Amino acid sequence: MSTKYIENPLAQSIAHVIAPGVTCDGAALRVIARETCGPSSDFMAQRTPPGPKGVPLLGNALAFGRDPLRFFTECVRQYGDVTAFRIGAWPALLVNNPDDIEYILVKNHRGFTKNRHFWRYVQAIFGAGLLSAQGDDWQRQRRHMAPAFSGQRLARYGQVMVRHADTMLGGWTPGERLDVHTEIMAMTLEIAAETLFGTSVTRDIADIEQSTNVLMAEISARLRRPIFIPDAVPIPGNLRYRRALRRIDELVARIIADRRQSGSDRGDLLSLLLATSYENGEPMNERQVRDEVVTMLLAGHETTALALSWTCYLLSRHPTVESQLAAELQDVLGGRLPTVEDLPRLQLCEHAINEALRLYPPAWAVGREATHSGEIGGYFVPAGTTIFMAPWVLHRDSRYFDNPNEFRPDRWASASTKQLPRFAYMPFGGGPRVCIGNRFAMMETVLILATIAQRFVLEAQKERPEPFPSITLRPKGGVWLRAVPRCSH
């Protein structure tokens, strides 16, 4: 019997009783119990995970609400790879072992659905779009949308991405101090609108960004709140939320109406949605088209902008790495704009982005809900339990990454990262529900970073952005840097 090492003293004692002289880890303990006692072992059924004590009624909601990143970090530090806690009456687990995460997201993915407790907070935004859909509906929607992210279309998107990046840089004043995050968010929104929906949102940028900021702030407040308050309750936060969503809906309705009026098929995502017919011959209804457009417009620019913003911030704090990146760009590009064909040679660009995604993953936590009672990591898990997996914690685990809190892009050129457990690094999720736009996002971030870094050195300022966890991990207060032309630096 092949086993590993158990750090938990109780588990170690049990292992020695069952298999004297053998050492193993928590994941292997369940193998021992199964082989010794059978798959329905009463011992395994009675094991419950450790976790922090909460308070009556609220559970751990206050600690989670104050700082979810710190709460998850402390849970893993104190209790190990499986931690039980409660948010109000809502039972939850934090899972931090790559093998267990693979079991949840891949091997038994049908046993874990999108968490209904979370998605009710954002139902009005995403509706039944791809991000929130379940089961057969999700499979059908993903199948219809996948061609928009195929290799041939991605190559065409690359030209649009570089053009918008070049336009953005043309508006920068040499030596000015600017919020790079705001600049990049506006640019990636334009890119998403043009590549996926064949339209321009230049005149709507400020309104969209303001509305998105309100939505993200209110969602963060909802996640930290120990009780659920429906959207219809007219508290100030809900009123702000509904006003912001109304502005987004008006924009999306205009985009769809303009395309229907033109009747053109541009081969983009919107054309695919409008041409979609289901098995019964019915076209996709208006509400479903709206849900998919909102989902892709918001998600299609937010995560890319965050990856780029955090990468720019980290490079500004690590001038040696920034100089190495400049040398690579000079060698590969020689002063010209990058193209899709250059991607294989822009290795340091890609590694810097991988490292930023490790330290500041836009999807800082991934959630599922157990549809049936079962077992995770050797512990009994009742049906209905919410399962959290936190890349924010997992990506900073010293078992998988040396000096895990350091920005070291060179680690992605070493053999060690190629030997990582499959789910030790998961910036785009994993399994069947891995982000449909992950290739789109990586191509976009590399091309835009190359465009920016060959023209400007982004110098660090005294402000250090604070990670702000909402649906995504945003930089609170922006990313303020000074843009110095490369030739004069």
Stockholm file with secondary structure:
# STOCKHOLM 1.0

chainA/1-489         MSTKYIENPLAQSIAHVIAPGVTCDGAALRVIARETCGPSSDFMAQRTPPGPKGVPLLGNALAFGRDPLRFFTECVRQYGDVTAFRIGAWPALLVNNPDDIEYILVKNHRGFTKNRHFWRYVQAIFGAGLLSAQGDDWQRQRRHMAPAFSGQRLARYGQVMVRHADTMLGGWTPGERLDVHTEIMAMTLEIAAETLFGTSVTRDIADIEQSTNVLMAEISARLRRPIFIPDAVPIPGNLRYRRALRRIDELVARIIADRRQSGSDRGDLLSLLLATSYENGEPMNERQVRDEVVTMLLAGHETTALALSWTCYLLSRHPTVESQLAAELQDVLGGRLPTVEDLPRLQLCEHAINEALRLYPPAWAVGREATHSGEIGGYFVPAGTTIFMAPWVLHRDSRYFDNPNEFRPDRWASASTKQLPRFAYMPFGGGPRVCIGNRFAMMETVLILATIAQRFVLEAQKERPEPFPSITLRPKGGVWLRAVPRCSH
#=GR chainA/1-489 SS CCCCCCCSHHHHHHHHHHSTTCCCCHHHHHHHHHHHHCTTCHHHHHCCCCCCCCBTTTBTHHHHHHCHHHHHHHHHHHHCSEEEEEETTEEEEEECCHHHHHIIIIITGGGEECCHHHHTTSHHHHTTSTTTCCHHHHHHHHHHHGGGGSHHHHHHHHHHHHHHHHHHHHTCCTTCEEEHHHHHHHHHHHHHHHHHHSCCCGGGHHHHHHHHHHHHHHHHHHHHCSSCCCTTSCCHHHHHHHHHHHHHHHHHHHHHHHHHHHCCCCSSHHHHHHHCBCTTSCBCCHHHHHHHHHHHHHHHHHHHHHHHHHHHHHHHTCHHHHHHHHHHHHHHHTTSCCCGGGGGGCHHHHHHHHHHHHHSCSSCCEEEEESSCEEETTEEECTTCEEEECHHHHTTCTTTSSSTTSCCGGGGGSHHHHTSCTTSCCTTCCGGGSCTTHHHHHHHHHHHHHHHHTTEEEEECSCCCEEEESSSEEEETCCEEEEEEGGGC
#=GC SS_cons         CCCCCCCSHHHHHHHHHHSTTCCCCHHHHHHHHHHHHCTTCHHHHHCCCCCCCCBTTTBTHHHHHHCHHHHHHHHHHHHCSEEEEEETTEEEEEECCHHHHHIIIIITGGGEECCHHHHTTSHHHHTTSTTTCCHHHHHHHHHHHGGGGSHHHHHHHHHHHHHHHHHHHHTCCTTCEEEHHHHHHHHHHHHHHHHHHSCCCGGGHHHHHHHHHHHHHHHHHHHHCSSCCCTTSCCHHHHHHHHHHHHHHHHHHHHHHHHHHHCCCCSSHHHHHHHCBCTTSCBCCHHHHHHHHHHHHHHHHHHHHHHHHHHHHHHHTCHHHHHHHHHHHHHHHTTSCCCGGGGGGCHHHHHHHHHHHHHSCSSCCEEEEESSCEEETTEEECTTCEEEECHHHHTTCTTTSSSTTSCCGGGGGSHHHHTSCTTSCCTTCCGGGSCTTHHHHHHHHHHHHHHHHTTEEEEECSCCCEEEESSSEEEETCCEEEEEEGGGC
//
